[in-house]
Amino acid sequence: MFRFEKEQKKFDIGGVTFGGQPGENPTVLIGTMFYNGHKILESRREGRFDKKRAEELINRQEVLSDQTGMPGMLDLVANSAEEIRGYIDFVTDVTDMPFSTDIWTVEPKLGAARYVAEMGLQDRHLYNSIAPWSTDPEGEVAALKEIGLKNALLVAFNQEDPTPDGRISLIQEKLLPWAVEAGFENVVADTSVMSIPSTPFSLIGSRKVKEILGIPVGCAPSNGTDMVKKVQEGMWGKLGFAGLDAAAHAIGAVFWNDFLMYGPIESAPWIFPAMATAESMLSTFVYDETGYLPEEPGHPLNKLYSDFVDALKGTGR
């Protein structure tokens, strides 16, 4: 259940490892900043934001990452290349974490890519994304090949076939060939969560990606939880929403994902502890199945439950 015969690719983005067999490397947690409605934004048009509060949010994610052993990354949302340049400059000045540039339309997305290349930040950057809704895939691919980025996110949103098999076919037949032609060295796949109850389709899709392709894979459970946030907070309050949000992400960690986009970075205080708990339990599932224990001292199981690990090692298995 938790071991794949297919070789699992692993690679580094800004010091953070993506991929591998389940339980080998902790799930990368990607928090979003500068999203529509983000309170730190003062003027999206002018690219003005509350830098003090933005740095506090980044620092808090870093602290939680250090405490839990769960690696962190940032997803930077913008509407224009000019806007995102300011965000990139700010983020790379205050943290060493890797980041993705999250822009919906092709031209500003390529503008951001050019700036990343100009600044020599390819090793820390994830292009978000190679997507089926691109209005000019041939032009985008040609431009990316010239720019020379390294890492890309493939969004497996298949409107015609929302099943796990539909996600796989889209990656194999369209998105992966585009990424290869664009010259990307490393790709990760997003199996596209659309709602809470449909999340299992994404999780099964993640398993199939690892079984068939062996590339790092993940999804965004927050796409589902954000849809019900106002309703659930109205019923159960902020604490109730935090519980369901943490549960959705923890389940996503156990079932075959190498990274999760957890939504607004403000959610980090409940997401990181929940994910560290899930990751530790996943490691014990893997141990029972294979006898493998994570090797890195900073892995959540070793960081938080070292006595338990020592006891398992003492069994001589």
Long-range contacts (C-beta under 8 A, 24 or more apart in sequence): 1-285, 1-289, 2-282, 2-285, 2-286, 2-289, 2-290, 3-286, 3-289, 3-290, 4-210, 4-211, 4-214, 6-210, 6-211, 6-212, 6-213, 6-214, 7-214, 8-210, 8-214, 9-186, 9-214, 9-215, 9-216, 10-216, 11-151, 11-185, 11-186, 11-216, 12-123, 13-73, 13-98, 13-123, 13-124, 13-125, 13-126, 13-151, 13-186, 14-73, 14-96, 14-97, 14-98, 14-99, 14-123, 14-124, 14-125, 15-96, 15-98, 16-71, 16-72, 16-73, 16-97, 16-98, 17-71, 18-186, 18-188, 18-216, 18-258, 18-259, 19-188, 19-215, 19-216, 19-258, 20-216, 20-258, 21-286, 21-292, 22-256, 22-282, 22-286, 23-279, 23-282, 23-283, 23-285, 23-286, 23-287, 23-292, 23-294, 24-292, 24-294, 25-258, 25-294, 25-296, 25-299, 26-69, 26-70, 26-71, 26-275, 26-276, 26-279, 26-299, 26-300, 27-70, 27-218, 27-252, 27-253, 27-257, 27-258, 27-259, 27-260, 27-275, 27-279, 28-71, 28-72, 28-73, 28-218, 28-258, 28-259, 28-260, 29-65, 29-70, 29-71, 29-72, 29-73, 29-259, 29-260, 29-262, 29-268, 29-271, 29-272, 29-275, 30-72, 30-73, 30-74, 30-75, 30-100, 30-259, 30-260, 30-261, 30-262, 31-57, 31-61, 31-72, 31-73, 31-74, 31-75, 31-262, 31-263, 31-264, 31-265, 31-267, 31-268, 31-271, 32-74, 32-75, 32-77, 32-102, 32-222, 32-261, 32-262, 32-263, 32-264, 32-265, 33-57, 33-58, 33-74, 33-75, 33-76, 33-77, 33-87, 33-91, 33-265, 34-76, 34-77, 34-78, 34-87, 35-77, 35-264, 36-77, 38-77, 38-264, 44-78, 44-79, 44-83, 45-83, 47-82, 47-83, 47-85, 47-86, 47-87, 49-87, 51-90, 54-90, 55-94, 57-265, 57-266, 57-268, 58-91, 58-94, 58-95, 58-97, 58-265, 59-94, 59-95, 60-268, 60-269, 61-97, 61-265, 61-268, 61-272, 62-95, 62-97, 64-268, 64-269, 64-272, 64-273, 65-272, 67-272, 68-272, 68-273, 68-275, 68-276, 68-300, 68-303, 68-304, 69-276, 69-279, 69-298, 69-299, 69-300, 69-302, 69-303, 69-304, 70-272, 70-275, 70-276, 70-279, 70-300, 72-97, 72-268, 72-272, 73-97, 73-98, 73-99, 73-100, 73-126, 73-259, 74-98, 74-99, 74-100, 74-265, 75-99, 75-100, 75-102, 75-128, 75-261, 76-100, 76-101, 76-102, 77-102, 77-103, 78-102, 78-103, 78-108, 78-112, 79-103, 79-104, 79-108, 80-108, 80-111, 81-107, 81-108, 81-110, 81-111, 81-112, 81-114, 81-115, 82-111, 84-108, 84-111, 84-112, 84-115, 85-112, 85-115, 88-112, 88-115, 88-116, 88-119, 88-121, 92-119, 92-121, 92-124, 96-124, 97-124, 98-124, 98-125, 98-126, 99-124, 99-125, 99-126, 100-125, 100-126, 100-127, 100-128, 100-153, 101-125, 101-126, 101-127, 101-128, 102-128, 102-129, 103-128, 105-135, 106-134, 106-135, 106-136, 106-139, 106-140, 109-140, 110-140, 110-143, 110-144, 110-147, 113-143, 113-144, 113-147, 113-149, 114-147, 116-149, 117-147, 117-148, 117-149, 122-148, 122-149, 122-150, 122-151, 123-150, 125-149, 125-150, 125-151, 126-151, 126-152, 126-153, 126-188, 127-151, 127-152, 127-153, 127-184, 128-153, 129-153, 129-154, 129-155, 129-190, 130-154, 130-155, 130-175, 130-178, 130-179, 130-182, 130-187, 131-155, 131-157, 131-175, 132-157, 132-158, 132-159, 132-170, 132-174, 132-175, 133-157, 137-178, 140-178, 140-182, 141-178, 141-181, 141-182, 144-182, 144-183, 144-184, 145-181, 145-182, 145-183, 148-183, 149-182, 149-183, 149-184, 150-184, 150-185, 150-186, 151-184, 151-185, 151-186, 151-187, 151-188, 152-179, 152-182, 152-184, 152-186, 152-187, 152-188, 153-187, 153-188, 153-189, 153-190, 154-179, 154-187, 154-188, 154-189, 154-190, 155-190, 155-192, 156-189, 156-190, 156-191, 156-192, 156-205, 157-192, 158-192, 162-194, 162-198, 162-201, 163-201, 164-191, 164-201, 164-202, 164-204, 164-205, 164-207, 164-208, 165-208, 167-191, 167-192, 167-201, 167-202, 167-205, 167-208, 167-209, 168-205, 168-208, 168-209, 168-212, 171-209, 171-213, 172-212, 172-213, 176-213, 187-215, 188-215, 188-216, 188-217, 188-218, 188-258, 188-259, 189-213, 189-215, 189-216, 189-217, 189-218, 190-217, 190-218, 190-219, 190-220, 190-261, 191-217, 191-218, 191-219, 192-219, 192-220, 192-223, 193-219, 193-220, 193-221, 193-222, 193-223, 193-224, 194-223, 194-224, 195-223, 195-224, 195-227, 196-221, 196-224, 196-225, 196-227, 196-228, 196-244, 196-248, 197-224, 198-224, 199-224, 199-248, 199-251, 199-252, 203-251, 203-252, 203-255, 203-256, 203-257, 206-255, 206-256, 206-257, 207-255, 207-256, 210-256, 216-258, 216-259, 217-256, 217-257, 217-258, 217-259, 218-252, 218-257, 218-258, 218-259, 218-260, 218-261, 219-252, 219-257, 219-260, 219-261, 220-260, 220-261, 220-262, 220-263, 221-245, 221-248, 221-249, 221-251, 221-252, 221-260, 221-262, 222-248, 222-249, 222-261, 222-262, 222-263, 222-264, 222-267, 223-263, 224-248, 225-263, 226-263, 242-267, 242-270, 243-270, 245-270, 245-271, 246-270, 246-271, 246-273, 246-274, 247-274, 249-274, 249-275, 249-278, 250-274, 250-275, 250-277, 250-278, 251-278, 253-278, 253-279, 253-282, 254-278, 254-281, 254-282, 254-285, 276-300, 276-304, 280-304, 280-305, 287-312, 291-317
